[in-house]
Amino acid sequence: MRVSVVIPTYNEAQSIGRVLADIPPMVEEVLVVDSDSSDGTAALAREKGARVLREPRRGYGRACLTGLAAANAPDVVVFLDGDYSDRPAEMPLLLDPLRRGIADMVIGSRLAGERTPGALPWHAVLGNRLAAWLIALLSGVHLTDLGPFRAVRYDALIALGLKESTYGWPVEMIVKGAHRGLRIVEVPVSYHPRIGSSKISGTLRGSIGAAWGILSAIVKYRFFDGTYAREETV
């Protein structure tokens, strides 16, 4: 099974070396998508053997889409943050359901796994539980978390036609996947305090922006996306 890993980064020089050092040996390709970091993240990633892509346009989804577009025809794509809060060594946990043919998309759940106290702020826990409840209500997929550590079959991922450029991108993937009939499962993963400062949950502006992007994307892609409107009328 050919595995490509996509890691969006912005000023992760303190952590990117540890992340790349823990990538399991079965991974064939690591793509670090860097948003013009000013701390040398890109250079450090190259030194560790990653393929570095420059994406000057900000946005989590945009960075993931840039990495996905550059992937070298893998069987599976794994998305992973560059702050070492998720542990790359646990990647086999996500790949196992795909390897056994019982899933098309696997989400690593921080809330179902072992979590270091304080690693995930209370408002992030609450927001994830709310978003997961809303997805279950509207799309029928029962998850405990919308974590960024996830593995997806490449062909299924490309067929979704993802386009969100900001925080709504992980939700777009799940909601569109649910309506395309993808088998979406989650596995518990551990979660640890990030290295460096958070660009999202560590600031009020980032938290509000992420919450709005996530919740609005759930509704948008359930009810207002033209693709699904056409599918449901066939």
C-alpha positions as a printed Julia matrix, in Angstrom:
234×3 Matrix{Float64}:
   0.0    0.0    0.0
   1.59   3.24  -1.19
   1.21   5.95   1.45
   1.78   9.68   1.02
   1.76  12.0    4.04
   0.73  15.66   3.79
   1.84  18.02   6.6
   0.72  21.7    6.49
   3.17  23.96   8.33
   3.57  27.55   9.39
   6.45  28.34  11.76
   6.88  24.8   13.11
  10.69  24.77  13.3
  10.6   23.63  16.93
   8.61  20.51  16.12
   8.93  19.54  12.45
  12.15  17.58  12.98
  10.54  15.36  15.61
   7.44  14.86  13.45
   9.47  13.77  10.43
  11.76  11.56  12.5
   8.72   9.57  13.71
   7.18   8.94  10.29
   6.84   5.13   9.96
   9.06   3.4    7.37
   6.12   2.19   5.25
   5.5    5.78   4.09
   6.84   6.37   0.59
   6.43  10.13   0.36
   6.22  13.03   2.81
   5.01  16.39   1.54
   5.45  19.39   3.81
   3.3   22.28   2.58
   4.77  25.43   4.05
   2.99  28.79   4.15
   6.1   30.99   4.0
   7.34  30.23   7.52
   9.8   32.8    8.84
  11.59  30.44  11.26
  13.28  28.07   8.83
  10.66  25.32   8.91
  10.99  24.6    5.19
  14.77  24.25   5.31
  14.61  21.92   8.3
  12.0   19.77   6.56
  14.19  19.46   3.46
  17.14  18.44   5.61
  15.0   15.63   7.06
  14.16  14.34   3.59
  10.67  15.76   3.1
   9.5   17.17  -0.2
   8.67  20.8    0.58
   5.97  22.7   -1.31
   5.57  26.45  -0.92
   1.98  27.63  -0.53
   1.98  31.39   0.2
  -1.81  31.59   0.35
  -2.94  31.05   3.92
  -5.53  28.51   4.91
  -5.43  25.0    6.36
  -7.58  23.55   3.61
  -5.58  25.27   0.91
  -2.34  23.75   2.22
  -3.9   20.28   2.34
  -5.25  20.65  -1.19
  -1.84  21.77  -2.45
  -0.24  18.69  -0.93
  -2.95  16.41  -2.28
  -2.52  17.8   -5.8
   1.22  17.09  -5.67
   1.0   13.56  -4.27
   2.57  10.91  -6.52
  -0.43   8.62  -7.14
  -0.54   6.92  -3.72
  -3.1    4.4   -2.54
  -3.67   6.3    0.69
  -3.08   9.87   1.83
  -2.46  10.65   5.5
  -2.94  14.2    6.8
  -0.97  15.17   9.87
  -0.26  18.43  11.7
   3.31  19.59  12.11
   3.21  20.49  15.8
   3.81  16.97  17.22
   0.52  16.93  19.14
  -0.49  13.84  17.18
   2.2   11.18  17.04
   3.19   9.96  13.57
   4.29   6.63  15.05
   0.59   5.83  15.57
  -0.08   6.02  11.83
  -0.45   2.21  11.52
  -3.58   2.49  13.69
  -5.19   4.62  10.98
  -3.9    2.55   8.09
  -5.07  -0.81   9.46
  -8.81  -0.43   8.62
  -7.86   0.69   5.11
  -5.44  -2.19   4.66
  -8.12  -4.67   5.78
 -10.64  -3.16   3.35
 -13.22  -2.18   5.96
 -12.94   1.62   5.6
 -12.36   4.33   3.01
 -11.65   7.12   5.49
 -10.23   6.81   9.0
 -10.29   9.66  11.53
  -7.94   9.65  14.51
 -10.04  10.53  17.55
  -8.27  12.54  20.22
 -11.33  12.39  22.46
 -11.61   8.6   22.35
  -7.89   8.07  22.94
  -5.45   8.87  25.7
  -5.14  12.64  26.01
  -2.52  14.49  28.03
  -4.3   16.88  30.44
  -4.42  20.37  28.93
  -3.38  19.24  25.46
  -6.78  20.14  24.01
  -8.44  23.27  25.5
 -11.94  22.85  26.9
 -13.48  25.01  24.2
 -11.87  22.85  21.51
 -13.27  19.71  23.15
 -16.72  21.29  23.35
 -16.56  22.52  19.76
 -15.53  19.12  18.43
 -18.28  17.34  20.33
 -20.86  19.83  19.04
 -19.64  19.48  15.46
 -19.59  15.67  15.7
 -23.15  15.67  17.06
 -24.34  17.91  14.22
 -22.67  15.7   11.6
 -24.33  12.63  13.12
 -27.7   14.37  13.1
 -27.48  15.65   9.52
 -25.27  13.1    7.79
 -25.59   9.9    9.81
 -21.87   9.49  10.54
 -21.19   8.91  14.22
 -17.82  10.24  15.35
 -16.45  11.57  18.62
 -13.92  13.98  17.11
 -13.02  15.77  13.86
  -9.29  15.41  14.4
  -6.76  16.45  11.75
  -4.88  13.12  11.91
  -6.66  11.07   9.24
  -6.05   8.59   6.43
  -8.11   8.35   3.25
  -8.07   6.27   0.09
  -6.59   8.5   -2.61
  -9.09   7.64  -5.34
 -12.05   8.27  -3.03
 -10.53  11.54  -1.86
  -9.98  12.86  -5.37
 -13.55  11.94  -6.34
 -14.94  14.16  -3.57
 -13.81  17.33  -5.35
 -12.78  19.1   -2.15
 -12.43  22.87  -2.39
 -12.59  24.46   1.08
  -9.5   26.55   1.74
  -9.82  27.21   5.48
 -10.99  25.47   8.65
 -14.05  23.94   6.98
 -11.95  21.57   4.88
 -11.87  18.61   7.32
 -15.65  18.85   7.7
 -16.2   19.09   3.95
 -14.29  15.82   3.6
 -16.47  14.0    6.12
 -19.84  15.37   5.0
 -19.16  14.83   1.3
 -17.73  11.42   2.04
 -20.86  10.45   3.97
 -23.12  11.41   1.09
 -20.95   9.55  -1.4
 -21.33   6.41   0.68
 -17.74   6.22   1.92
 -17.12   3.97   4.89
 -15.94   6.39   7.58
 -14.59   5.03  10.85
 -12.51   6.41  13.68
  -9.76   4.95  15.82
  -8.48   6.28  19.16
  -5.16   8.13  19.02
  -3.18   9.81  21.76
  -2.93  13.58  21.91
  -0.22  15.7   23.48
   0.57  19.38  24.1
   1.73  20.94  20.86
   5.27  22.25  20.55
   5.14  26.01  20.0
   2.14  28.33  20.08
  -1.2   27.42  18.54
  -2.46  29.42  15.56
  -6.06  28.36  16.22
  -7.11  27.29  19.72
  -4.46  29.47  21.35
  -6.14  32.71  20.24
  -9.7   34.01  20.51
  -9.73  35.04  16.86
  -8.45  31.65  15.74
 -10.95  29.76  17.89
 -13.92  31.78  16.64
 -12.74  31.47  13.04
 -12.32  27.71  13.32
 -15.71  27.25  15.0
 -17.49  29.31  12.35
 -15.7   27.53   9.51
 -16.51  24.09  10.88
 -20.17  24.63  11.79
 -21.03  26.56   8.64
 -19.35  23.9    6.48
 -21.46  21.15   8.03
 -24.66  22.95   7.04
 -23.31  24.16   3.7
 -22.22  20.78   2.4
 -25.29  18.98   3.74
 -27.93  21.29   2.29
 -26.49  23.84  -0.12
 -23.81  22.11  -2.14
 -24.97  21.69  -5.73
 -23.37  18.28  -6.1
 -25.58  16.74  -3.43
 -28.66  18.61  -4.49
 -28.3   16.93  -7.88
 -27.52  13.5   -6.4
 -30.56  13.52  -4.12
 -32.92  14.35  -6.99
 -31.7   11.5   -9.24
